[in-house]
């Protein structure tokens, strides 16, 4: 907690505002990673899966 307060003081904000800032940066980084991974997966599967997912699920279910 003391380290957070020191860091907040260096940035000229409250400990709560510093905590919020740290969380926002961490969550934004995760979002970009997700977007990058999702784009890669779309590229890898492009053309392999066609049609509505509901139709594919129904077809699979009916085949059992």
Secondary structure, 3 states (H helix, E strand, C coil): CHHHHHHHHHHCCCHHHHHHHHHHHHHHHHHHHHHHHHHHHHHHHCCCCCCCHHHHHHHHHHCC
